[in-house]
Amino acid sequence: MRTRFLSRRALAALAAGGLVAALAACATNDPAAPAPSSAAVYPVTVGSVTLPAQPVKIVSLSPTLTEMLYAIGAGGQVSAVDDNSNFPANAPKTELSGFQPNAEAVAAKSPDLVVLDTDANNVVAQLTTLKIPVYVAPAAVTLDDTYRQLTELGTLTGHTAEATALTGRLKDDIAKLVKDLPKRATPLSYYYELDPTLYSVTSKTFIGSLFELAGLKNVADAADTKGSGYPQLSAESLIKSNPDLIFLADTKCCKQSLDTVKTRAGWAGLTAVSKGQVVALDDDIASRWGPRVVDLVRAIVDAVNKVPA
């Protein structure tokens, strides 16, 4: 359980856990990725990464970045993804690990660009020594980080226009979702569960910032005495806080649901449980900060709208 939590926390830090969505153009959900853009002009430089030509053998070691690449139309340029990249379904999943990357295994795929979200095992330096370009996009802290990473990937892959259009749609969709939320004299409170041992996220995390957009108060904030952003609540403190809403980001990994939390000692009397205001999230969407983040915002907004003002 602890190992699984640490893996999901790394994704969610994200967090991490996108959180998922009907984008206006549904780019993420289209299995037929557009061909590389012939209008792209190279070389291009993003940060410390310079590409002499448009990449056509991209290796992604991050589920979030895999989703981003497909969402901006660069899916046809992706030749291999890590073992946790499961969306879209047609992404070329391999045995490569994003948590414990092996530089030799990655290099064996002959990539002309590697994208990842963390420099585990010092893999960036190893790949750089092998003359393989590496783009690192750490877990987002704010939505602006998501938009920036989409834009940078668009530049690197030759899909600048598509990335710009997608970020515009994401901003518009999220703005529309939160615009018409009911005004409340007292904000609704919520508990966001990463796993059944009561690890959660605070308002200072990427996930927490999405709930703040919906005007919700996080019961986990007071428990974060170490400032990690991912405190473990005690059963007593959670029951005492009596949240109005509970969001479960452990439905796949840990099979949690309204029915299972009802059986926990003292939980049946919680407002969220007794009123059925427990929201089962998709673990993957709830732990990623990519284009399906609008789906997470939609789930939050839908839950809030169901609670009488």
Secondary structure by P-SEA (a helix, b strand, c coil): caaaaaaaaaaaccccccccccccccccccccccccccccccccccccccccccccbbbbccaaaaaaaaaaccccccccccccccccccccccccccccccaaaaaaacccbbbbcccccaaaaaaaaacbbbbbbcccccaaaaaaaaaaaaaaacaaaaaaaaaaaaaaaaaaaacccccccbbbbbbbbccccccccccccaaaaaaaaacccccccccccccccbbbbcaaaaaaacccbbbbcccccccccaaaaaaccccccccccccccccccccccccccccaaaaaaaaaaaaaaaccc
